[in-house]
């Protein structure tokens, strides 16, 4: 039983300031919140009460920095980054805030002295599942790095009541459960009802003339939803800057209709509330149905409209001319989800603020920049014209006007090239007509960037080639990065301690300084210490695996890990073919010097993606056979870690030894998991895809396990006419492995269960698994041989970490700030709350225009 459950803490008898960072001050704040915020005393307080009391105490220590930052920004009106993203996968806040405040050790010690279990308190926090994977995690890393760089920033998104589903595995299948992350409340957010905005939907448009005879358009909408902001502080690392994550919740303009209730229609009395709040109920409603498509489009427009209205409010209360809007806000579109912002800003400027079209368009195109995150054509959003017109009739008119003016420019630039006009049009006219959201983002933005060198080149050569030929100056690359504060300092304290002891702690905000570790790779004592850190991390990961799955794994086996969204192009099933190959070799008496391995998988399949869900079933079915076969279980273990998320990642990345980055070359935009693994000393087996290429360049080809076709070779193979069965016929081991799956060996004799996977591989194999199979198996044999030499493997691990400095999100946002947003740091000075409280709301002095 934990200390939390058995010990009633002693209340310290000391008075201290509310923002004190001393241990005694923190203890006092803890008990103040337990008593006065939660209404509990220690004897009746549960684990979650203790967590909430600590979280509120820590939040108090962010508020002075947060308010001072807001006051400085309001007074000085610096250019502010507005990061629009449908996902912010933040992870738990408490540990990260303690790291950034610089009080992690003090709080841990204070909690220990109160007789509580610090690790148990951290585990109480419900993780906000406000993202699906890399996109949302990148947004979280970026706003961490922007605060650390002291750049004024607001992250704008959606406060989903239910985040990405909670994944359980039942009989080997993924089952989606409701993610109730708000069931105990969220101590980090503040509801700002006074800044709520109205969002219009549906209806039709009407033309009218003003007093000067000028023609205008009025949107006669048929539905209104309120957008209410919820703000959370985003702390920079050991700086005063604290930026804002502003997430919008949909609410009804009238939550309860009393007259309808009095007529006895009790459900009807709250129908508007239910309908309105559906907008922000869940992350990514399944858009396979017409209703799902409609809800998803409304959801995206809702948060974009709320955010732009909020920016205009901030701009105007500063008494700044509307014509300067683009000088004060740099808006980043994180993928196509917020692309409707281009049309919405035009609507707000032209319709609501009566600005001339040309002036509004100039401001719009100077304000927006667009990050593309995909090379998959099906992931470039497009909306049926009928649906778009029904929900956003005024925006469709604006898009038509943008398109007409844009295509006139295309005709002048490429005279007579009618096919190019068809390809570039914002409206897809082939078959059912669609609005192309990536095209809207490209036309309305001053900069378009990819997220890895290969990805950016492939955008120019293929997906956005016509736009590149139209505006080559718009295109650039910013390779993704991840924050070392969460993904090393917080998640891997043992490695952080060893590194800091060896080269100092400047690397935490200047990651290229990790290069100083490389010279220590030759030191046998340092290698011993490095191996001990890794083994202790593996013990922690083994404990997590046992706790979550019941499977016991050996910490001395190689931990071979693949955690990412389940998708055919990411090729989890290629890794399964390798496991089946090893299993077949062992059972055939050809195991040789096979290193014992623990294969760890994790990731979620989209609820409507049936093939991805079948791949999860394949993984778990192979695991059932392998883990229960006494002839192989000392050599192979297979684990599927359910509900992989940020919290689990903080244990998985430090414990991993081999990072599986095996997507088909030319399909992965960048990847960020590959960076987290490398930072924490895992070696990569991977293709020349996404940021793998840059990781290999940085760590050296000799420290990276490369296999498979290049993106160019993939294109050549497909252009010649790819025949996967040729590779099947030519490789006896591949035939044997697929035969095991096909025969029902891994499915209790059911030959139909995995038939879609096998037939897909033999029939068309869109992601070239069979073509890359032999290369992958040979590469895994090199991995096996390398792992047998523990000293050499450790040197490679150290070199991977030492050369991962390029993959910090601090570097990424510095490039955005310098080359795209044109913003710089604005350091924040702390002021006493008495000074801020004494300022008049409309005074003339310092902070005089601050109205918060």
KOLTORNU-448341 format. One line per field, with one value per residue (C-alpha): residue in one letter; y, x, z. Coordinates in steps of 0.05 Angstrom, whole numbers, padded with zeros to 5 digits, m for minus. Last residue first. Example, Ala and Ser with C-alpha at 12.3 -4.5 7.8 and 13.67 -1.06 7.14 Angstrom:
residu <- s,a
v <- m00021,m00090
u <- 00273,00246
w <- 00143,00156
This chain:
residu <- x,x,x,x,x,x,x,x,x,x,x,x,x,x,x,x,x,x,x,x,x,x,x,x,x,x,x,x,x,x,x,x,x,x,x,x,x,x,x,x,x,x,x,x,x,x,x,x,x,x,x,x,x,x,x,x,x,x,x,x,x,x,x,x,x,x,x,x,x,x,x,x,x,x,x,x,x,x,x,x,x,x,x,x,x,x,x,x,x,x,x,x,x,x,x,x,x,x,x,x,x,x,x,x,x,x,x,x,x,x,x,x,x,x,x,x,x,x,x,x,x,x,x,x,x,x,x,x,x,x,x,x,x,x,x,x,x,x,x,x,x,x,x,x,x,x,x,x,x,x,x,x,x,x,x,x,x,x,x,x,x,x,x,x,x,x,x,x,x,x,x,x,x,x,x,x,x,x,x,x,x,x,x,x,x,x,x,x,x,x,x,x,x,x,x,x,x,x,x,x,x,x,x,x,x,x,x,x,x,x,x,x,x,x,x,x,x,x,x,x,x,x,x,x,x,x,x,x,x,x,x,x,x,x,x,x,x,x,x,x,x,x,x,x,x,x,x,x,x,x,x,x,x,x,x,x,x,x,x,x,x,x,x,x,x,x,x,x,x,x,x,x,x,x,x,x,x,x,x,x,x,x,x,x,x,x,x,x,x,x,x,x,x,x,x,x,x,x,x,x,x,x,x,x,x,x,x,x,x,x,x,x,x,x,x,x,x,x,x,x,x,x,x,x,x,x,x,x,x,x,x,x,x,x,x,x,x,x,x,x,x,x,x,x,x,x,x,x,x,x,x,x,x,x,x,x,x,x,x,x,x,x,x,x,x,x,x,x,x,x,x,x,x,x,x,x,x,x,x,x,x,x,x,x,x,x,x,x,x,x,x,x,x,x,x,x,x,x,x,x,x,x,x,x,x,x,x,x,x,x,x,x,x,x,x,x,x,x,x,x,x,x,x,x,x,x,x,x,x,x,x,x,x,x,x,x,x,x,x,x,x,x,x,x,x,x,x,x,x,x,x,x,x,x,x,x,x,x,x,x,x,x,x,x,x,x,x,x,x,x,x,x,x,x,x,x,x,x,x,x,x,x,x,x,x,x,x,x,x,x,x,x,x,x,x,x,x,x,x,x,x,x,x,x,x,x,x,x,x,x,x,x,x,x,x,x,x,x,x,x,x,x,x,x,x,x,x,x,x,x,x,x,x,x,x,x,x,x,x,x,x,x,x,x,x,x,x,x,x,x,x,x,x,x,x,x,x,x,x,x,x,x,x,x,x,x,x,x,x,x,x,x,x,x,x,x,x,x,x,x,x,x,x,x,x,x,x,x,x,x,x,x,x,x,x,x,x,x,x,x,x,x,x,x,x,x,x,x,x,x,x,x,x,x,x,x,x,x,x,x,x,x,x,x,x,x,x,x,x,x,x,x,x,x,x,x,x,x,x,x,x,x,x,x,x,x,x,x,x,x,x,x,x,x,x,x,x,x,x,x,x,x,x,x,x,x,x,x,x,x,x,x,x,x,x,x,x,x,x,x,x,x,x,x,x,x,x,x,x,x,x,x,x,x,x,x,x,x,x,x,x,x,x,x,x,x,x,x,x,x,x,x,x,x,x,x,x,x,x,x,x,x,x,x,x,x,x,x,x,x,x,x,x,x,x,x,x,x,x,x,x,x,x,x,x,x,x,x,x,x,x,x,x,x,x,x,x,x,x,x,x,x,x,x,x,x,x,x,x,x,x,x,x,x,x,x,x,x,x,x,x,x,x,x,x,x,x,x,x,x,x,x,x,x,x,x,x,x,x,x,x,x,x,x,x,x,x,x,x,x,x,x,x,x,x,x,x,x,x,x,x,x,x,x,x,x,x,x,x,x,x,x,x,x,x,x,x,x,x,x,x,x,x,x,x,x,x,x,x,x,x,x
v <- 00831,00902,00924,00990,01026,00971,01027,01093,01122,01088,01051,00993,01030,00996,00980,00905,00900,00934,00894,00830,00844,00850,00798,00821,00785,00775,00790,00743,00753,00749,00747,00690,00653,00655,00677,00655,00590,00574,00587,00545,00484,00494,00496,00436,00397,00351,00381,00362,00288,00277,00260,00214,00172,00172,00146,00089,00071,00068,00024,m00023,m00030,m00047,m00097,m00135,m00185,m00126,m00113,m00183,m00179,m00111,m00139,m00196,m00144,m00113,m00179,m00187,m00116,m00125,m00189,m00158,m00093,m00117,m00158,m00097,m00052,m00003,m00014,m00091,m00105,m00179,m00217,m00166,m00151,m00225,m00237,m00178,m00192,m00267,m00253,m00281,m00328,m00386,m00394,m00450,m00418,m00351,m00354,m00421,m00402,m00429,m00359,m00334,m00395,m00392,m00320,m00342,m00401,m00361,m00306,m00359,m00389,m00322,m00318,m00335,m00282,m00229,m00243,m00243,m00169,m00149,m00074,m00044,m00007,00059,00028,00004,00071,00109,00064,00072,00148,00143,00097,00022,m00016,m00020,00024,00007,00072,00081,00067,00115,00172,00203,00268,00243,00183,00228,00272,00213,00185,00254,00229,00165,00131,00068,00049,00012,00064,00058,00080,00129,00173,00228,00175,00148,00218,00235,00173,00189,00255,00231,00271,00268,00192,00166,00175,00113,00060,00064,00026,00070,00015,00042,m00008,00000,00026,00041,00117,00120,00074,00107,00178,00147,00115,00184,00213,00159,00086,00060,m00014,m00039,m00096,m00143,m00197,m00240,m00279,m00318,m00347,m00355,m00397,m00471,m00457,m00430,m00385,m00318,m00336,m00360,m00304,m00252,m00273,m00263,m00195,m00170,m00198,m00166,m00099,m00109,m00123,m00055,m00022,m00058,m00035,00039,00065,00071,00100,00052,00067,00056,00010,m00047,m00076,m00133,m00164,m00197,m00253,m00249,m00302,m00336,m00396,m00401,m00450,m00508,m00503,m00477,m00424,m00404,m00401,m00357,m00311,m00305,m00294,m00237,m00208,m00214,m00177,m00119,m00116,m00115,m00051,m00021,00055,00057,00008,00051,00042,00107,00100,00056,00006,m00019,m00072,m00081,m00129,m00180,m00166,m00133,m00199,m00192,m00214,m00203,m00181,m00128,m00060,m00075,m00124,m00076,m00018,m00062,m00081,m00007,00009,m00048,m00022,00046,00013,m00023,00041,00079,00020,00017,00091,00083,00025,00066,00123,00076,00047,00116,00115,00142,00201,00240,00236,00268,00339,00333,00341,00415,00412,00412,00484,00494,00429,00426,00480,00429,00410,00362,00298,00309,00338,00277,00228,00266,00273,00198,00181,00234,00204,00226,00295,00318,00277,00278,00332,00384,00359,00387,00353,00374,00378,00398,00466,00468,00524,00542,00610,00633,00577,00610,00583,00524,00507,00512,00463,00415,00413,00337,00318,00351,00410,00368,00314,00364,00386,00314,00296,00355,00345,00383,00416,00490,00538,00613,00674,00638,00647,00609,00550,00545,00546,00492,00449,00458,00433,00448,00390,00375,00305,00281,00319,00393,00400,00472,00511,00507,00487,00421,00447,00510,00467,00428,00493,00512,00565,00620,00597,00662,00700,00641,00628,00700,00694,00629,00666,00720,00669,00624,00680,00699,00627,00620,00682,00655,00588,00625,00659,00593,00558,00500,00486,00510,00466,00404,00415,00429,00364,00379,00367,00350,00329,00262,00222,00250,00220,00263,00293,00347,00412,00474,00538,00611,00664,00739,00770,00734,00758,00830,00836,00801,00851,00910,00882,00866,00935,00933,00937,00911,00854,00837,00850,00840,00785,00749,00753,00725,00669,00651,00642,00611,00553,00524,00505,00429,00435,00425,00469,00536,00587,00657,00714,00770,00842,00865,00827,00865,00933,00953,00942,01004,00992,01015,00957,00936,00928,00878,00834,00832,00817,00759,00733,00737,00698,00644,00635,00631,00579,00538,00535,00524,00460,00434,00452,00413,00353,00355,00355,00299,00257,00269,00248,00183,00160,00223,00190,00248,00275,00292,00289,00333,00400,00409,00364,00422,00460,00402,00383,00455,00467,00404,00424,00444,00394,00337,00362,00375,00384,00451,00484,00457,00489,00556,00548,00537,00518,00527,00591,00613,00540,00522,00501,00498,00533,00521,00578,00555,00617,00639,00643,00680,00686,00640,00574,00532,00570,00558,00547,00571,00542,00582,00559,00600,00598,00593,00605,00572,00606,00573,00597,00647,00707,00726,00798,00818,00888,00934,01007,01058,01107,01093,01019,00971,00901,00829,00770,00704,00638,00596,00551,00567,00628,00630,00677,00695,00683,00731,00741,00665,00659,00590,00579,00516,00479,00445,00404,00372,00302,00273,00318,00263,00219,00182,00141,00070,00043,m00032,m00057,m00132,m00185,m00218,m00149,m00096,m00029,00039,00103,00146,00210,00264,00271,00341,00368,00436,00457,00496,00561,00566,00638,00661,00717,00691,00680,00624,00578,00599,00584,00517,00494,00519,00479,00415,00416,00429,00371,00325,00345,00329,00267,00230,00233,00295,00324,00264,00307,00259,00249,00264,00212,00183,00244,00235,00162,00182,00232,00181,00221,00225,00301,00298,00260,00313,00367,00327,00317,00390,00414,00366,00390,00463,00492,00524,00488,00420,00430,00450,00387,00343,00374,00382,00311,00303,00362,00330,00395,00379,00420,00469,00544,00573,00648,00678,00748,00811,00855,00897,00931,00942,00881,00836,00862,00852,00782,00762,00792,00753,00687,00697,00713,00656,00601,00594,00589,00532,00494,00499,00481,00418,00398,00403,00366,00309,00302,00301,00249,00203,00209,00260,00237,00238,00294,00347,00363,00424,00421,00494,00517,00455,00417,00483,00511,00445,00446,00520,00509,00452,00494,00550,00502,00473,00542,00566,00620,00644,00648,00681,00641,00627,00566,00510,00452,00407,00334,00285,00227,00164,00098,00112,00163,00121,00069,00000
u <- m00143,m00150,m00078,m00079,m00040,00011,00062,00026,m00037,m00091,m00150,m00157,m00123,m00060,m00059,m00068,m00006,00038,00008,00020,00094,00127,00169,00206,00192,00242,00214,00248,00243,00192,00199,00147,00178,00254,00278,00220,00208,00283,00286,00223,00259,00323,00286,00246,00310,00330,00397,00424,00418,00492,00512,00451,00468,00542,00527,00485,00539,00591,00543,00534,00610,00619,00561,00586,00528,00484,00522,00510,00435,00430,00467,00417,00362,00391,00388,00315,00299,00334,00296,00229,00236,00200,00151,00132,00123,00074,00018,00023,m00020,m00040,00009,00009,m00066,m00082,m00040,m00071,m00143,m00134,m00114,m00178,m00197,m00150,m00176,m00133,m00122,m00102,m00026,m00022,m00083,m00051,m00043,m00001,00045,00047,00068,00128,00145,00138,00183,00234,00232,00244,00237,00162,00144,00187,00152,00085,00095,00090,00105,00092,00151,00126,00118,00190,00215,00175,00201,00272,00265,00239,00298,00290,00302,00353,00394,00418,00448,00514,00560,00520,00538,00498,00481,00471,00432,00386,00377,00355,00311,00276,00227,00247,00312,00290,00301,00335,00353,00396,00368,00407,00353,00362,00357,00290,00260,00283,00252,00188,00186,00170,00184,00134,00131,00112,00173,00210,00161,00158,00210,00228,00237,00280,00326,00349,00285,00281,00286,00234,00184,00178,00161,00124,00075,00055,00053,00006,00003,m00066,m00047,00025,00028,00082,00122,00174,00228,00289,00268,00197,00221,00213,00164,00113,00065,00098,00106,00034,m00002,00046,00032,m00042,m00029,00010,m00041,m00099,m00063,m00054,m00129,m00143,m00099,m00138,m00205,m00190,m00257,m00235,m00167,m00114,m00077,m00004,00043,00089,00145,00188,00230,00291,00340,00399,00398,00466,00446,00369,00367,00332,00269,00229,00282,00282,00206,00203,00256,00216,00151,00184,00210,00140,00113,00161,00135,00064,00081,00090,00085,00049,m00003,m00021,m00021,00000,00068,00108,00157,00208,00262,00285,00344,00339,00372,00310,00272,00198,00138,00072,00014,m00006,m00007,00030,00078,00094,00104,00151,00191,00196,00224,00273,00292,00307,00353,00387,00397,00426,00472,00496,00514,00552,00592,00605,00630,00678,00703,00718,00719,00648,00671,00693,00622,00591,00611,00565,00508,00522,00478,00420,00425,00369,00381,00452,00474,00472,00545,00586,00596,00552,00499,00501,00497,00441,00400,00410,00381,00326,00299,00226,00232,00300,00300,00234,00200,00256,00289,00233,00222,00242,00214,00255,00237,00238,00221,00173,00143,00199,00182,00114,00080,00127,00121,00046,00045,00091,00049,00044,00100,00168,00160,00126,00178,00233,00200,00190,00262,00289,00240,00178,00152,00141,00095,00105,00064,m00002,m00070,m00056,m00023,m00075,m00132,m00097,m00089,m00164,m00188,m00263,m00297,m00341,m00366,m00333,m00270,m00284,m00237,m00246,m00185,m00160,m00088,m00097,m00152,m00112,m00051,m00092,m00111,m00039,m00053,m00014,00024,00037,m00023,m00069,m00044,m00056,m00128,m00132,m00117,m00169,m00223,m00201,m00203,m00272,m00297,m00266,m00304,m00369,m00355,m00341,m00408,m00445,m00408,m00451,m00495,m00444,m00390,m00434,m00455,m00383,m00357,m00297,m00224,m00169,m00101,m00095,m00118,m00059,m00009,00053,00035,00050,00044,00059,00025,00040,m00012,m00007,00022,m00029,m00087,m00064,m00056,m00123,m00158,m00128,m00149,m00219,m00233,m00246,m00317,m00299,m00350,m00357,m00288,m00242,m00282,m00297,m00225,m00202,m00252,m00230,m00157,m00177,m00210,m00140,m00145,m00147,m00098,m00033,m00011,m00032,00015,m00010,00040,00004,00023,00049,m00007,m00059,m00029,m00087,m00134,m00103,m00080,m00119,m00092,m00164,m00167,m00111,m00134,m00205,m00179,m00139,m00200,m00243,m00189,m00187,m00262,m00269,m00213,m00241,m00311,m00289,m00253,m00310,m00362,m00321,m00316,m00390,m00411,m00364,m00390,m00462,m00447,m00417,m00344,m00323,m00311,m00309,m00238,m00230,m00294,m00347,m00326,m00380,m00428,m00435,m00480,m00528,m00533,m00545,m00596,m00633,m00637,m00711,m00728,m00710,m00758,m00816,m00868,m00894,m00857,m00792,m00805,m00817,m00753,m00707,m00640,m00569,m00584,m00525,m00505,m00434,m00373,m00306,m00245,m00173,m00125,m00053,m00020,00052,00094,00159,00196,00252,00274,00246,00188,00120,00055,m00003,m00073,m00132,m00203,m00239,m00315,m00342,m00416,m00455,m00504,m00548,m00589,m00540,m00560,m00489,m00491,m00455,m00436,m00445,m00425,m00480,m00452,m00506,m00491,m00517,m00543,m00529,m00556,m00523,m00552,m00563,m00512,m00465,m00446,m00395,m00406,m00349,m00333,m00283,m00322,m00328,m00253,m00248,m00180,m00141,m00087,m00130,m00169,m00232,m00241,m00278,m00241,m00197,m00257,m00228,m00287,m00270,m00246,m00233,m00172,m00174,m00129,m00185,m00198,m00145,m00162,m00153,m00178,m00205,m00171,m00200,m00268,m00289,m00247,m00219,m00203,m00141,m00103,m00032,m00015,00057,00103,00174,00215,00257,00232,00161,00171,00204,00144,00096,00134,00137,00061,00049,00095,00056,m00008,00018,00056,m00001,m00077,m00087,m00124,m00115,m00107,m00070,m00107,m00058,m00057,00009,00047,00020,00041,00112,00114,00092,00070,00098,00100,00176,00170,00125,00174,00231,00195,00175,00247,00274,00225,00232,00264,00200,00209,00220,00161,00117,00136,00121,00052,00028,00013,00018,00008,m00022,m00046,m00088,m00132,m00074,m00070,m00005,m00013,00057,00056,00087,00099,00042,00085,00031,m00011,00050,00081,00016,00005,00076,00067,00001,00034,00096,00053,00006,00059,00071,m00003,m00005,00044,00000,m00061,m00025,m00004,m00075,m00101,m00051,m00070,m00143,m00129,m00097,m00154,m00166,m00205,m00150,m00112,m00167,m00213,m00251,m00217,m00197,m00193,m00168,m00127,m00108,m00081,m00047,m00006,00009,00038,00081,00106,00125,00162,00200,00218,00190,00146,00089,00036,00085,00100,00071,00097,00068,00075,00013,00032,00014,m00034,00002,m00027,m00060,m00011,00047,00026,00000
w <- m00360,m00384,m00395,m00430,m00376,m00368,m00357,m00351,m00382,m00342,m00371,m00322,m00265,m00239,m00165,m00174,m00218,m00167,m00109,m00148,m00146,m00214,m00251,m00313,m00378,m00435,m00505,m00553,m00629,m00684,m00760,m00766,m00825,m00827,m00758,m00714,m00753,m00751,m00676,m00669,m00699,m00660,m00594,m00618,m00608,m00664,m00683,m00615,m00630,m00641,m00569,m00560,m00621,m00603,m00534,m00562,m00613,m00557,m00517,m00576,m00584,m00510,m00510,m00571,m00580,m00596,m00661,m00686,m00673,m00707,m00767,m00770,m00767,m00829,m00866,m00846,m00869,m00936,m00948,m00931,m00971,m01034,m00993,m00952,m01013,m00983,m01034,m01028,m01090,m01090,m01046,m00990,m00994,m00997,m00934,m00896,m00917,m00901,m00830,m00799,m00855,m00840,m00769,m00740,m00673,m00705,m00705,m00742,m00785,m00849,m00878,m00820,m00822,m00899,m00896,m00856,m00900,m00965,m00936,m00918,m00988,m01022,m01098,m01101,m01051,m01085,m01151,m01115,m01099,m01173,m01179,m01248,m01276,m01248,m01180,m01178,m01203,m01150,m01095,m01121,m01116,m01044,m01026,m01021,m00957,m00901,m00856,m00786,m00759,m00721,m00780,m00823,m00776,m00719,m00755,m00826,m00800,m00760,m00822,m00864,m00809,m00811,m00862,m00898,m00917,m00882,m00810,m00754,m00703,m00641,m00574,m00532,m00502,m00554,m00609,m00583,m00577,m00647,m00680,m00642,m00678,m00748,m00811,m00868,m00870,m00939,m00983,m00960,m00934,m00859,m00818,m00760,m00707,m00649,m00616,m00544,m00512,m00437,m00441,m00497,m00462,m00394,m00415,m00474,m00426,m00400,m00470,m00495,m00513,m00495,m00494,m00494,m00544,m00521,m00557,m00521,m00555,m00531,m00464,m00493,m00550,m00533,m00477,m00528,m00490,m00507,m00580,m00592,m00555,m00582,m00654,m00639,m00606,m00666,m00716,m00677,m00679,m00755,m00759,m00727,m00780,m00835,m00806,m00803,m00776,m00704,m00723,m00699,m00635,m00617,m00580,m00596,m00554,m00579,m00524,m00553,m00533,m00580,m00634,m00638,m00680,m00681,m00739,m00703,m00745,m00685,m00674,m00748,m00751,m00689,m00718,m00783,m00746,m00708,m00774,m00806,m00746,m00759,m00830,m00801,m00763,m00832,m00821,m00889,m00863,m00804,m00729,m00695,m00664,m00616,m00645,m00594,m00593,m00520,m00524,m00467,m00401,m00372,m00381,m00395,m00353,m00388,m00343,m00394,m00360,m00294,m00327,m00383,m00334,m00291,m00353,m00370,m00301,m00307,m00376,m00346,m00295,m00352,m00392,m00333,m00317,m00389,m00388,m00322,m00352,m00415,m00372,m00337,m00403,m00431,m00507,m00510,m00468,m00530,m00556,m00495,m00514,m00574,m00523,m00530,m00592,m00543,m00521,m00470,m00431,m00458,m00410,m00353,m00345,m00388,m00346,m00285,m00329,m00375,m00318,m00283,m00346,m00360,m00292,m00297,m00362,m00371,m00340,m00365,m00429,m00467,m00425,m00422,m00485,m00528,m00594,m00664,m00734,m00794,m00820,m00896,m00944,m01000,m01013,m01060,m01109,m01121,m01184,m01195,m01121,m01125,m01183,m01147,m01083,m01076,m01124,m01133,m01085,m01032,m01043,m01029,m00964,m00942,m00957,m00916,m00858,m00835,m00898,m00903,m00939,m00930,m00948,m00937,m00970,m01035,m01000,m00945,m00996,m01037,m00974,m00961,m01029,m01034,m01068,m01129,m01141,m01205,m01222,m01207,m01147,m01125,m01101,m01172,m01181,m01218,m01265,m01279,m01294,m01345,m01379,m01394,m01447,m01412,m01351,m01312,m01340,m01332,m01262,m01241,m01267,m01228,m01164,m01175,m01189,m01132,m01080,m01105,m01102,m01033,m01009,m01036,m01001,m00937,m00940,m00946,m00889,m00866,m00926,m00976,m00947,m00947,m01020,m01040,m01011,m00966,m00979,m00930,m00954,m00917,m00978,m01018,m00968,m00966,m00900,m00849,m00888,m00847,m00870,m00858,m00848,m00832,m00895,m00939,m00896,m00891,m00967,m00977,m00930,m00966,m01034,m01010,m00980,m00905,m00878,m00809,m00804,m00877,m00906,m00846,m00812,m00878,m00901,m00834,m00842,m00912,m00892,m00825,m00864,m00865,m00790,m00803,m00862,m00824,m00765,m00794,m00763,m00750,m00742,m00706,m00693,m00761,m00796,m00756,m00773,m00820,m00760,m00728,m00656,m00595,m00554,m00545,m00620,m00627,m00569,m00597,m00667,m00639,m00602,m00665,m00701,m00647,m00642,m00718,m00722,m00664,m00694,m00766,m00748,m00707,m00760,m00811,m00764,m00747,m00820,m00838,m00780,m00800,m00871,m00844,m00852,m00815,m00748,m00700,m00693,m00618,m00579,m00547,m00577,m00629,m00590,m00541,m00588,m00601,m00527,m00505,m00560,m00539,m00465,m00462,m00517,m00470,m00416,m00464,m00409,m00433,m00375,m00402,m00470,m00435,m00393,m00452,m00421,m00447,m00484,m00528,m00527,m00509,m00549,m00512,m00539,m00518,m00503,m00487,m00459,m00450,m00387,m00394,m00327,m00348,m00318,m00375,m00405,m00375,m00413,m00371,m00386,m00412,m00425,m00477,m00487,m00558,m00562,m00618,m00666,m00717,m00777,m00807,m00848,m00871,m00897,m00961,m00981,m01040,m01034,m01045,m00995,m00942,m00947,m01000,m00986,m01009,m00971,m00952,m00929,m00867,m00835,m00778,m00737,m00680,m00621,m00575,m00502,m00470,m00405,m00397,m00386,m00353,m00320,m00333,m00294,m00242,m00293,m00265,m00235,m00295,m00344,m00376,m00389,m00450,m00473,m00494,m00560,m00564,m00602,m00613,m00581,m00541,m00511,m00518,m00487,m00519,m00486,m00543,m00564,m00521,m00490,m00470,m00526,m00509,m00580,m00604,m00601,m00575,m00558,m00563,m00542,m00553,m00489,m00521,m00465,m00480,m00554,m00536,m00495,m00548,m00600,m00560,m00550,m00624,m00641,m00595,m00628,m00698,m00676,m00644,m00642,m00600,m00541,m00496,m00433,m00386,m00320,m00264,m00209,m00232,m00208,m00138,m00137,m00158,m00100,m00047,00014,00084,00088,00085,00019,m00011,00009,m00021,m00087,m00086,m00076,m00128,m00182,m00164,m00227,m00252,m00318,m00284,m00237,m00295,m00333,m00274,m00263,m00334,m00357,m00433,m00479,m00541,m00571,m00632,m00679,m00684,m00693,m00666,m00657,m00653,m00626,m00653,m00592,m00564,m00510,m00458,m00472,m00479,m00415,m00377,m00405,m00384,m00315,m00307,m00327,m00284,m00223,m00241,m00248,m00174,m00160,m00210,m00166,m00105,m00148,m00173,m00102,m00077,m00138,m00128,m00055,m00073,m00126,m00075,m00026,00029,00090,00143,00108,00111,00054,00028,m00040,m00049,00024,00061,00009,m00023,00042,00057,m00007,m00001,00069,00042,m00016,00031,00075,00016,m00010,m00076,m00045,m00089,m00033,00015,00078,00147,00183,00227,00178,00173,00188,00135,00148,00127,00101,00034,00009,00033,m00017,00000
